[in-house]
């Protein structure tokens, strides 16, 4: 019988109605048993557990929920009915739909007889044989047909077939708690048509479903599925009808509708008692594409993910150049000192390549005592390091979700003055950018390694031209979460960048005033990549090229105070910069059907104001401290940056060092005692919700 139905469907698909079924392909169906303790006379609703290994069917005659196991997730051809695994306690008189909460410990039943919603709890998640009725809720509907929740359980939607049909949206004070709902809006139709007309002008059993990200809504009526697009996820305030799809080749009367997590499969319940096949499985060419695929360019999280990659590469140039420019400004503030090795921190990288580079490209050297034998004027190397933490956010817009940005980095470098009186240096930077996008869990984790060459040319007693050029390598891990499904991607890139800065210092007494003009420039290439993880939602991205050009005008003010304990130099920075970078574009397509999309005019051209405050402290007993706080502000975004470094060397046989790396504060103490060398290293992750901390002790013989 099934073979005949499949052949009939193929003939119809190929020769009669190919346009109507362009996105939907029939796969299989199963017969729900009508009699016995495990049967269901008139099936109406279908639901699945979170991983698709169990399927649940409810109906209006045999008042019970029956349960199947699926050996392959969301594949009903391998469904096995679990004998005796039913729920009958307090079950609805005429059950239409069954809806689970997010963890499977609670489910709700739409009762056609009493027009209320029955509430049940499960002792074991998704095991309906452990069900227990805990009450009901009457929403005052005339003809309640279905109910659905948003992903977070804070919104509930009801389909009322009374009158011209209506969809009601309620807000809930607690997730999946329908005891005290608040009506937010009621959708009754659009485009001069009622909801009843939009869904087929039929008064037959209706089903309701949403895409995993809440951007699409589906309503069943008779043999038709009507697809709607929501301007905002799980929000009925702005709804657009995309039309109806008719699947009468297999279905006589549609009731329930469900999708797998990524929307590549659709399941329909036929409640016609004259047909033996009750649950039908379909393939969709793209996730939730009953009528048309989800448009990623209209999805705020998708747009924000692409934007964050572009914005991240531009911020990377800024974050890479600032430590080097900070170094050159530190040299100016401390130009009269003999020892210009500041912020000395010795690093041990887990990455062997970084260890090799740090030992070969930068000639690490530490003096064995506090005699200041390291002289900047005799062409010896001076060494420095800087740890940075940046916390920022970008607000949402009409087309893009909000972004929360956390950046941490370590920069270490070395420089010396040549015979031509030009100071030249090299710096290594290792940084991470963690960007959280929207509210569903989308994220960008970008790691970068940069190599910078810089020089400072004097153009007078207090006038300098600072220039740098460098190369960064980028590795990004991307998560695009749509609620119950997520995609993952790995993307690699390279970046060339440079900066030119002109500064002049005017001094009166010990107060220094330094106006500055700066230009940043660069080009970034992000390679092509393909998402994995969700068959119906995976996207393939083409190469992207991102240009960067910013100019800034600012000033710095500092003063010097000498005390018995050491020298204290407070300073203040103010800078205005304009991002005049050219717009970039990103082309991508669905991997399932090749449909192409284009995001163009990707740009974050802004006018920003940056202010900073900090101080240097150089003590006479070997302590050096540099710290700085910076606020970078524009109309729709802000970034807070923290820089801190500490070095203490109290004798030739003992030293202390503290640094900030990623989200970890590290403290080291090295001491020589008789013929032994003792190293203490500790760390503490101060931004972690569940902080990690540790202590490492090493004792070695120095002979």
C-alpha positions as CSV (number, residue, x, y, z in Angstrom):
1,X,0.0,0.0,0.0
2,X,2.8,2.4,0.9
3,X,4.6,1.7,-2.4
4,X,1.5,2.6,-4.4
5,X,1.2,5.9,-2.5
6,X,4.8,6.7,-3.1
7,X,4.6,6.0,-6.8
8,X,1.4,8.1,-7.0
9,X,3.1,11.0,-5.2
10,X,6.2,10.9,-7.5
11,X,3.9,11.1,-10.6
12,X,2.0,14.1,-9.1
13,X,5.3,15.7,-8.1
14,X,6.9,15.4,-11.5
15,X,4.0,16.1,-13.9
16,X,1.3,18.0,-12.2
17,X,2.3,20.2,-9.4
18,X,6.1,20.6,-9.5
19,X,6.0,24.3,-8.5
20,X,3.8,23.7,-5.4
21,X,6.2,21.1,-4.1
22,X,9.5,22.7,-4.9
23,X,10.7,22.8,-1.3
24,X,9.0,19.7,0.2
25,X,9.7,16.0,-0.5
26,X,7.7,13.2,0.9
27,X,9.8,10.6,2.8
28,X,7.7,8.2,4.8
29,X,4.7,7.6,7.1
30,X,3.6,5.3,9.9
31,X,0.3,3.9,11.0
32,X,-0.7,4.7,14.5
33,X,-2.6,1.7,16.0
34,X,-6.2,2.5,16.7
35,X,-7.1,-0.1,19.4
36,X,-5.7,-1.6,22.5
37,X,-4.0,-0.1,25.5
38,X,-1.3,1.4,23.4
39,X,-3.5,2.7,20.5
40,X,-4.8,6.2,19.6
41,X,-8.1,6.3,17.7
42,X,-8.0,9.8,16.3
43,X,-4.3,11.1,16.3
44,X,-4.1,14.9,16.4
45,X,-0.7,16.0,17.7
46,X,2.9,14.9,17.4
47,X,6.0,16.0,19.4
48,X,9.6,14.8,19.9
49,X,12.1,14.9,22.7
50,X,15.1,17.3,22.3
51,X,17.4,14.8,20.5
52,X,14.7,13.3,18.3
53,X,15.0,9.7,19.7
54,X,11.5,9.7,21.0
55,X,8.2,10.6,19.4
56,X,4.8,11.2,21.1
57,X,1.3,11.1,19.6
58,X,-1.9,12.3,21.3
59,X,-5.5,12.1,20.1
60,X,-9.1,13.0,20.7
61,X,-10.7,9.6,21.3
62,X,-8.4,7.2,23.2
63,X,-7.4,9.6,25.9
64,X,-3.8,8.9,26.2
65,X,-0.4,9.8,25.0
66,X,1.6,7.0,23.3
67,X,5.4,6.9,22.9
68,X,7.7,5.7,20.2
69,X,11.5,5.2,20.2
70,X,13.5,6.1,17.1
71,X,16.8,4.3,16.5
72,X,17.8,7.2,14.1
73,X,16.8,10.7,15.4
74,X,13.8,12.1,13.6
75,X,13.5,9.1,11.3
76,X,10.0,7.6,11.8
77,X,10.7,4.7,9.5
78,X,12.5,3.1,12.4
79,X,9.9,4.0,15.0
80,X,9.1,1.4,17.7
81,X,5.9,1.7,19.8
82,X,6.8,1.3,23.5
83,X,4.2,-1.1,25.0
84,X,2.8,0.1,28.2
85,X,4.6,3.4,28.0
86,X,1.6,5.7,28.1
87,X,0.2,8.6,30.1
88,X,-3.4,8.4,31.2
89,X,-3.4,10.2,34.6
90,X,-5.6,13.3,34.4
91,X,-5.3,13.2,30.7
92,X,-7.5,15.6,28.6
93,X,-10.9,14.3,27.5
94,X,-10.2,15.2,23.9
95,X,-6.5,15.9,23.6
96,X,-5.4,17.8,20.5
97,X,-1.7,18.7,21.1
98,X,1.1,17.9,23.5
99,X,3.9,20.4,24.2
100,X,7.0,19.9,26.3
101,X,9.0,22.4,28.2
102,X,12.7,22.8,27.3
103,X,14.1,20.0,29.6
104,X,11.2,17.5,29.3
105,X,10.2,17.6,32.9
106,X,6.8,19.2,32.2
107,X,4.3,19.0,29.3
108,X,1.0,20.7,28.4
109,X,-2.1,19.3,26.7
110,X,-4.6,21.3,24.7
111,X,-8.1,19.9,25.6
112,X,-10.7,20.3,22.9
113,X,-13.5,19.2,25.3
114,X,-12.9,21.6,28.2
115,X,-11.1,24.3,26.2
116,X,-8.3,24.5,28.7
117,X,-4.6,23.5,29.0
118,X,-3.8,20.6,31.2
119,X,-0.5,20.8,33.1
120,X,1.6,17.6,33.7
121,X,4.9,16.9,35.3
122,X,7.3,14.0,34.7
123,X,9.4,12.3,37.3
124,X,11.8,11.3,34.6
125,X,12.4,13.7,31.7
126,X,10.6,12.8,28.5
127,X,9.3,9.5,30.0
128,X,5.5,9.9,29.9
129,X,4.9,6.8,31.9
130,X,6.0,8.9,34.9
131,X,3.4,11.6,34.3
132,X,1.4,13.4,37.0
133,X,-1.4,16.0,36.5
134,X,-0.8,19.2,38.4
135,X,-3.8,21.3,37.3
136,X,-5.1,23.2,34.3
137,X,-5.4,26.8,32.9
138,X,-8.4,28.3,31.1
139,X,-7.3,31.1,28.7
140,X,-10.9,32.0,27.9
141,X,-10.6,30.9,24.2
142,X,-13.6,30.0,22.1
143,X,-12.1,27.1,20.1
144,X,-8.5,26.5,21.3
145,X,-6.5,24.3,18.8
146,X,-2.8,24.6,19.7
147,X,-0.3,26.2,22.0
148,X,3.5,26.9,21.6
149,X,6.2,28.5,23.7
150,X,9.2,30.6,22.8
151,X,12.6,29.0,23.3
152,X,13.1,30.6,26.8
153,X,9.6,29.7,27.9
154,X,8.8,33.4,28.7
155,X,6.2,33.7,25.9
156,X,3.3,31.5,25.0
157,X,1.1,31.5,21.8
158,X,-2.4,30.2,21.4
159,X,-4.3,29.5,18.3
160,X,-8.1,30.2,18.7
161,X,-10.3,29.0,15.8
162,X,-13.3,30.9,17.0
163,X,-14.7,33.5,14.7
164,X,-12.2,34.6,12.0
165,X,-9.4,32.9,13.9
166,X,-6.8,34.6,16.1
167,X,-3.3,34.1,17.5
168,X,-2.7,35.4,21.0
169,X,0.7,36.2,22.5
170,X,1.2,36.2,26.2
171,X,4.2,36.9,28.4
172,X,5.0,34.8,31.4
173,X,6.7,35.9,34.6
174,X,8.5,32.5,34.9
175,X,9.6,30.2,32.2
176,X,6.8,27.7,31.2
177,X,4.6,28.9,34.1
178,X,1.1,29.6,32.6
179,X,-0.6,30.3,35.9
180,X,-0.6,34.1,35.5
181,X,-0.1,35.1,31.8
182,X,-0.3,38.6,30.5
183,X,-1.8,39.2,27.1
184,X,0.7,41.1,24.9
185,X,-0.9,41.2,21.4
186,X,-3.5,39.4,19.3
187,X,-2.9,38.7,15.6
188,X,-6.1,38.4,13.5
189,X,-4.7,38.9,10.0
190,X,-3.0,41.4,7.6
191,X,-3.1,42.6,4.0
192,X,-6.8,43.2,4.3
193,X,-7.4,39.5,5.0
194,X,-8.4,37.8,8.2
195,X,-6.3,35.0,9.6
196,X,-9.0,32.5,8.5
197,X,-8.7,33.8,5.0
198,X,-4.9,33.7,5.0
199,X,-4.8,30.1,6.2
200,X,-7.3,28.8,3.6
201,X,-10.8,30.0,4.8
202,X,-11.5,26.6,6.4
203,X,-12.8,25.8,9.9
204,X,-10.9,22.6,10.3
205,X,-8.4,21.5,12.9
206,X,-5.4,23.8,13.1
207,X,-1.8,23.2,14.2
208,X,0.8,25.8,15.1
209,X,4.6,25.7,14.9
210,X,7.6,28.1,14.9
211,X,11.1,27.9,13.4
212,X,13.8,27.3,16.0
213,X,14.9,31.0,15.9
214,X,11.3,32.3,16.0
215,X,11.5,34.1,12.7
216,X,8.9,31.9,11.0
217,X,5.5,30.7,12.0
218,X,3.4,27.9,10.5
219,X,-0.3,27.3,10.7
220,X,-2.1,24.2,9.3
221,X,-5.7,24.2,8.0
222,X,-7.3,21.4,6.0
223,X,-4.5,20.2,3.6
224,X,-2.6,23.5,3.6
225,X,0.4,24.9,5.5
226,X,0.5,28.7,5.7
227,X,4.0,30.2,6.3
228,X,4.4,33.6,8.1
229,X,7.6,35.7,8.6
230,X,8.0,37.6,11.9
231,X,10.0,40.8,11.9
232,X,11.2,40.1,15.4
233,X,11.6,36.5,16.8
234,X,8.6,35.2,18.6
235,X,6.8,38.5,18.3
236,X,3.4,38.8,16.6
237,X,3.5,42.6,16.4
238,X,4.7,42.6,12.7
239,X,3.7,39.5,10.8
240,X,3.9,38.9,7.0
241,X,2.2,36.0,5.2
242,X,4.4,34.1,2.7
243,X,1.5,32.1,1.3
244,X,0.2,28.5,1.5
245,X,1.6,25.1,0.5
246,X,-0.9,22.3,-0.3
247,X,0.2,18.7,0.5
248,X,-3.1,17.0,-0.4
249,X,-1.2,14.2,-2.2
250,X,-0.8,12.4,1.1
251,X,-2.9,14.2,3.6
252,X,-6.7,14.5,3.9
253,X,-7.0,16.6,7.1
254,X,-3.9,18.1,8.7
255,X,-3.9,18.6,12.5
256,X,-0.5,18.6,14.1
257,X,2.8,19.9,12.7
258,X,6.3,19.6,14.0
259,X,9.9,20.0,12.8
260,X,13.3,18.6,13.7
261,X,15.8,20.9,15.3
262,X,17.3,22.4,12.2
263,X,14.1,22.4,10.2
264,X,15.3,20.0,7.5
265,X,12.4,17.6,8.3
266,X,8.7,18.3,8.8
267,X,6.1,16.0,10.4
268,X,2.4,16.2,9.8
269,X,-0.4,14.3,11.6
270,X,-3.4,13.3,9.4
271,X,-6.5,12.9,11.7
272,X,-8.7,11.5,9.0
273,X,-10.1,8.2,10.5
274,X,-10.6,6.8,7.0
275,X,-6.9,6.7,6.3
276,X,-4.5,4.2,7.9
277,X,-1.4,6.5,7.7
278,X,-1.3,9.0,10.5
279,X,2.2,10.6,10.9
280,X,4.0,11.7,7.7
281,X,7.6,12.7,7.3
282,X,8.9,15.2,4.8
283,X,12.3,16.6,3.8
284,X,12.8,20.3,3.2
285,X,15.5,21.6,0.9
286,X,16.4,24.3,3.5
287,X,15.7,24.8,7.2
288,X,12.0,25.6,7.8
289,X,11.6,26.3,4.1
290,X,8.0,25.2,3.5
291,X,7.4,28.2,1.1
292,X,10.8,29.9,1.1
293,X,14.1,29.6,2.9
294,X,14.9,31.7,5.9
295,X,16.6,34.8,4.6
296,X,19.9,35.2,6.6
297,X,20.2,38.8,5.5
298,X,16.9,39.5,7.3
299,X,17.9,37.6,10.5
300,X,19.4,40.0,13.0
301,X,21.7,37.4,14.6
302,X,23.1,36.3,11.2
303,X,23.7,39.9,10.2
304,X,25.3,40.7,13.6
305,X,27.6,37.6,13.3
306,X,28.9,38.8,9.9
307,X,29.2,42.4,11.2
308,X,31.1,41.2,14.3
309,X,33.8,39.6,12.1
310,X,34.3,42.8,10.1
311,X,34.3,45.0,13.3
312,X,36.5,42.5,15.1
313,X,39.3,42.7,12.4
314,X,39.2,46.5,12.5
315,X,39.4,46.6,16.3
316,X,42.3,44.1,16.1
317,X,44.3,46.7,14.2
318,X,43.5,49.2,16.9
319,X,44.3,46.8,19.8
320,X,47.5,45.7,18.1
321,X,48.9,49.2,17.5
322,X,48.0,50.8,20.8
323,X,50.5,48.8,23.0
324,X,53.3,49.8,20.7
325,X,52.2,53.4,20.7
326,X,51.8,53.2,24.5
327,X,55.4,52.0,24.7
328,X,56.7,54.9,22.6
329,X,54.8,57.4,24.8
330,X,56.2,55.7,27.9
331,X,59.7,56.2,26.5
332,X,59.0,59.9,26.1
333,X,57.6,60.3,29.6
334,X,60.7,58.4,31.0
335,X,63.3,59.6,28.5
336,X,65.6,60.9,31.2
337,X,66.0,57.5,32.9
338,X,68.8,55.1,32.4
339,X,67.0,51.8,32.6
340,X,64.2,51.8,30.0
341,X,63.3,48.1,30.5
342,X,59.8,48.5,32.0
343,X,57.0,46.0,32.8
344,X,59.4,43.1,32.6
345,X,57.4,39.8,32.6
346,X,58.8,36.6,31.4
347,X,56.2,34.5,29.6
348,X,55.9,30.8,28.9
349,X,53.5,30.0,26.1
350,X,51.7,26.7,25.6
351,X,52.3,27.1,21.9
352,X,55.8,26.0,20.9
353,X,55.9,28.3,17.9
354,X,55.3,31.3,20.2
355,X,58.1,30.1,22.5
356,X,60.5,29.8,19.6
357,X,59.5,33.3,18.2
358,X,59.8,34.9,21.6
359,X,63.3,33.5,22.2
360,X,64.6,34.1,18.6
361,X,63.0,37.4,17.5
362,X,63.2,39.2,20.8
363,X,66.6,38.8,22.6
364,X,65.2,38.3,26.1
365,X,67.7,39.6,28.7
366,X,67.2,40.4,32.4
367,X,69.9,42.2,34.4
368,X,71.0,40.2,37.5
369,X,70.9,43.1,39.8
370,X,69.5,46.6,40.3
371,X,72.6,48.4,39.2
372,X,71.0,49.9,36.1
373,X,73.7,48.5,33.8
374,X,71.1,48.2,31.0
375,X,71.7,51.6,29.3
376,X,69.4,52.9,26.6
377,X,72.1,55.1,25.3
378,X,74.7,52.4,24.6
379,X,72.5,50.5,22.2
380,X,71.5,47.6,24.5
381,X,68.0,46.2,24.1
382,X,65.2,47.5,26.3
383,X,62.3,45.1,27.0
384,X,58.7,45.7,27.8
385,X,55.3,43.9,28.0
386,X,51.7,44.9,28.3
387,X,48.5,43.1,29.3
388,X,45.2,44.5,28.1
389,X,41.6,43.8,28.9
390,X,38.8,45.4,26.9
391,X,35.1,45.1,27.7
392,X,32.6,46.6,25.2
393,X,29.1,46.4,23.7
394,X,27.3,47.4,20.5
395,X,23.6,48.1,20.7
396,X,21.1,46.5,18.4
397,X,19.8,48.2,15.2
398,X,16.9,47.7,12.8
399,X,18.9,45.0,11.0
400,X,21.4,43.6,13.6
401,X,21.3,42.2,17.1
402,X,23.4,43.6,20.0
403,X,26.9,42.4,20.6
404,X,28.9,42.0,23.9
405,X,32.6,42.1,23.3
406,X,35.4,41.0,25.6
407,X,39.0,41.3,24.5
408,X,42.2,40.3,26.3
409,X,45.8,40.3,25.1
410,X,49.4,40.2,26.0
411,X,52.1,42.1,24.1
412,X,55.8,41.8,24.7
413,X,58.5,43.6,22.8
414,X,62.1,44.9,22.7
415,X,63.6,48.0,21.2
416,X,66.9,49.9,21.0
417,X,68.3,53.1,19.6
418,X,70.7,52.9,16.6
419,X,73.6,55.0,15.7
420,X,71.3,57.1,13.6
421,X,69.4,58.1,16.8
422,X,66.3,56.2,15.6
423,X,64.7,53.9,18.0
424,X,63.6,50.6,16.4
425,X,61.7,47.7,17.9
426,X,59.7,44.5,17.5
427,X,56.6,43.4,19.3
428,X,54.6,40.1,19.6
429,X,50.9,40.1,20.5
430,X,48.7,37.2,21.3
431,X,45.0,38.1,21.9
432,X,41.5,36.7,22.0
433,X,38.2,38.4,21.3
434,X,35.0,36.8,22.6
435,X,31.8,38.3,21.1
436,X,28.3,37.2,22.2
437,X,25.7,38.0,19.6
438,X,22.0,38.4,20.4
439,X,20.1,36.4,23.0
440,X,20.1,32.8,21.5
441,X,23.8,32.0,22.1
442,X,25.5,32.9,18.8
443,X,29.1,33.8,19.4
444,X,32.5,34.6,17.8
445,X,35.7,33.5,19.4
446,X,38.7,35.1,17.6
447,X,42.3,34.3,18.4
448,X,45.1,36.3,16.8
449,X,48.8,36.4,16.7
450,X,50.5,39.6,15.5
451,X,54.1,40.6,14.7
452,X,54.9,44.3,14.6
453,X,58.0,46.3,13.6
454,X,58.1,49.9,14.7
455,X,60.4,52.9,14.8
456,X,60.4,56.4,16.3
457,X,62.3,59.1,14.5
458,X,63.1,62.4,16.2
459,X,62.3,65.6,14.3
460,X,63.6,67.9,17.0
461,X,64.1,67.9,20.7
462,X,60.5,66.9,21.6
463,X,59.0,66.1,18.2
464,X,58.7,62.5,16.9
465,X,57.4,60.6,14.0
466,X,56.2,57.1,15.0
467,X,55.6,54.5,12.4
468,X,54.8,50.8,12.6
469,X,53.9,48.0,10.2
470,X,52.9,44.4,11.0
471,X,51.1,41.2,10.2
472,X,48.5,39.3,12.1
473,X,47.1,35.8,11.7
474,X,43.5,35.2,12.7
475,X,41.6,32.1,13.7
476,X,37.9,32.3,14.4
477,X,35.5,29.8,15.9
478,X,31.9,30.8,15.1
479,X,28.6,29.6,16.6
480,X,25.3,30.5,15.0
481,X,22.6,29.4,17.4
482,X,19.0,29.5,16.3
483,X,17.4,28.2,19.5
484,X,17.2,24.4,19.3
485,X,19.8,24.1,16.5
486,X,23.2,25.6,16.0
487,X,25.8,25.7,13.3
488,X,29.6,25.9,13.8
489,X,32.4,27.2,11.6
490,X,36.2,27.7,11.6
491,X,37.6,30.6,9.7
492,X,41.1,31.7,9.1
493,X,42.5,35.0,8.0
494,X,45.5,37.3,7.5
495,X,45.9,41.0,8.1
496,X,48.4,43.6,7.1
497,X,48.3,46.8,9.1
498,X,50.3,50.0,9.7
499,X,50.1,53.2,11.7
500,X,51.7,56.6,11.4
501,X,51.8,59.0,14.3
502,X,53.1,62.6,14.6
503,X,53.6,64.0,18.1
504,X,55.2,67.1,19.6
505,X,55.7,67.9,23.3
506,X,55.5,71.3,24.9
507,X,56.9,71.5,28.4
508,X,56.4,74.0,31.1
509,X,58.0,73.3,34.5
510,X,57.2,69.5,34.7
511,X,53.9,69.6,32.9
512,X,54.0,68.1,29.4
513,X,51.4,68.8,26.7
514,X,51.6,66.5,23.7
515,X,49.3,67.0,20.7
516,X,49.1,63.9,18.4
517,X,48.0,63.1,14.8
518,X,47.6,59.5,13.9
519,X,46.5,57.4,10.9
520,X,45.7,53.7,11.0
521,X,45.4,51.6,7.9
522,X,45.2,47.9,6.9
523,X,43.7,45.2,4.8
524,X,42.2,41.9,6.1
525,X,41.5,38.7,4.2
526,X,39.0,36.3,5.8
527,X,39.0,32.9,4.1
528,X,36.0,30.9,2.8
529,X,34.4,28.5,5.2
530,X,31.4,26.2,5.5
531,X,29.2,25.7,8.6
532,X,28.5,22.3,10.0
533,X,26.0,21.0,12.6
534,X,22.5,21.7,11.2
535,X,21.7,20.2,7.8
536,X,18.9,22.6,7.0
537,X,20.6,25.7,8.2
538,X,24.3,25.3,7.3
539,X,25.7,28.2,5.2
540,X,28.8,28.4,3.0
541,X,30.7,31.7,3.1
542,X,32.9,33.1,0.4
543,X,36.2,34.9,0.9
544,X,35.9,38.4,2.4
545,X,38.2,41.4,2.1
546,X,38.0,44.2,4.7
547,X,39.7,47.5,4.3
548,X,40.6,49.8,7.2
549,X,41.4,53.5,7.4
550,X,41.0,55.7,10.5
551,X,42.4,59.1,11.3
552,X,42.6,60.6,14.7
553,X,43.6,63.8,16.5
554,X,44.3,64.0,20.2
555,X,46.4,65.1,23.0
556,X,48.2,63.8,26.1
557,X,49.0,65.7,29.3
558,X,51.3,64.4,32.0
559,X,53.3,65.6,35.0
560,X,56.2,64.2,37.1
561,X,56.3,64.1,40.8
562,X,59.4,62.9,42.7
563,X,59.2,61.4,46.1
564,X,61.6,59.6,48.4
565,X,60.0,56.2,47.4
566,X,60.2,56.9,43.7
567,X,58.7,58.8,40.8
568,X,55.0,59.2,40.1
569,X,53.8,60.3,36.6
570,X,50.0,60.7,36.1
571,X,48.7,61.3,32.6
572,X,45.5,62.0,30.7
573,X,44.7,61.2,27.0
574,X,42.0,62.5,24.8
575,X,41.5,61.5,21.2
576,X,38.9,61.9,18.5
577,X,39.0,59.5,15.6
578,X,37.0,58.9,12.5
579,X,36.6,55.5,10.8
580,X,36.6,56.2,7.0
581,X,37.0,52.6,6.0
582,X,35.5,51.4,2.7
583,X,32.4,49.1,3.0
584,X,32.9,45.4,2.5
585,X,30.6,42.7,1.3
586,X,30.0,39.1,2.2
587,X,28.5,36.5,-0.2
588,X,27.1,33.2,1.1
589,X,24.7,30.4,0.3
590,X,22.8,27.5,1.8
591,X,24.8,24.3,1.5
592,X,21.5,22.3,1.1
593,X,20.2,24.0,-2.1
594,X,22.8,26.6,-3.1
595,X,20.5,29.6,-2.7
596,X,22.7,32.7,-2.7
597,X,22.6,35.7,-0.5
598,X,24.6,38.9,-0.2
599,X,25.3,41.3,2.6
600,X,26.8,44.5,1.2
601,X,27.7,47.9,2.7
602,X,29.1,46.2,5.8
603,X,30.8,49.1,7.5
604,X,31.1,50.6,10.9
605,X,32.1,54.1,9.8
606,X,31.8,56.0,13.0
607,X,33.0,59.1,14.9
608,X,34.5,58.1,18.2
609,X,35.9,59.9,21.3
610,X,38.5,58.1,23.3
611,X,39.7,59.3,26.8
612,X,42.2,57.6,29.1
613,X,43.7,58.1,32.4
614,X,46.7,56.3,34.0
615,X,50.0,56.6,35.8
616,X,53.5,55.3,35.9
617,X,55.2,54.6,39.2
618,X,59.0,53.9,39.2
619,X,60.3,53.2,42.7
620,X,63.8,53.4,43.9
621,X,63.8,49.8,45.3
622,X,63.0,48.1,42.0
623,X,59.2,48.4,41.6
624,X,57.8,49.5,38.3
625,X,54.0,49.9,37.8
626,X,52.1,51.1,34.8
627,X,48.3,51.2,34.6
628,X,45.8,52.8,32.3
629,X,42.0,52.9,31.8
630,X,40.5,54.0,28.5
631,X,36.9,54.6,27.4
632,X,36.1,54.4,23.6
633,X,32.7,55.8,22.9
634,X,30.5,56.3,19.8
635,X,26.8,56.7,19.3
636,X,25.9,53.0,19.4
637,X,28.9,51.3,21.0
638,X,31.4,51.6,23.8
639,X,34.6,49.9,24.9
640,X,36.4,50.0,28.2
641,X,40.1,49.0,28.1
642,X,42.2,48.2,31.1
643,X,46.0,48.0,31.0
644,X,48.2,47.0,33.9
645,X,51.7,45.7,34.4
646,X,54.0,45.3,37.4
647,X,57.6,44.4,37.9
648,X,59.5,44.2,41.2
649,X,63.2,43.2,41.5
650,X,64.4,43.7,45.1
651,X,67.8,42.1,44.7
652,X,70.0,40.2,42.3
653,X,68.7,36.9,43.6
654,X,64.9,37.6,44.0
655,X,62.2,39.1,41.7
656,X,58.5,39.4,41.5
657,X,56.3,39.9,38.4
658,X,52.5,40.2,37.9
659,X,50.6,40.3,34.6
660,X,47.1,40.0,33.2
661,X,46.7,37.5,30.4
662,X,43.2,36.7,28.9
663,X,41.0,36.6,32.0
664,X,43.7,35.4,34.3
665,X,45.8,37.4,36.8
666,X,49.3,35.8,37.3
667,X,51.8,36.4,40.0
668,X,55.4,35.0,39.9
669,X,58.2,35.0,42.4
670,X,61.7,33.8,41.6
671,X,64.3,33.4,44.3
672,X,67.8,32.0,44.5
673,X,68.6,30.3,47.9
674,X,72.1,28.9,48.3
675,X,72.5,26.5,45.4
676,X,68.8,26.3,44.6
677,X,66.4,28.3,42.4
678,X,62.8,28.4,43.6
679,X,59.9,29.5,41.3
680,X,56.4,30.2,42.5
681,X,53.7,30.8,39.9
682,X,50.0,31.4,40.7
683,X,47.0,32.3,38.6
684,X,43.3,33.3,39.2
685,X,40.6,33.7,36.5
686,X,38.8,36.7,37.9
687,X,36.1,37.0,35.1
688,X,35.0,33.4,35.3
689,X,31.6,32.7,37.0
690,X,33.3,29.7,38.6
691,X,36.9,31.0,39.0
692,X,39.9,28.7,38.5
693,X,43.0,29.2,40.5
694,X,46.2,27.3,41.1
695,X,49.8,27.4,42.4
696,X,52.9,26.0,40.7
697,X,56.2,25.4,42.6
698,X,59.5,24.5,40.9
699,X,62.8,23.8,42.7
700,X,65.9,23.3,40.7
701,X,69.7,23.2,41.3
702,X,71.5,26.1,39.6
703,X,74.9,24.6,39.6
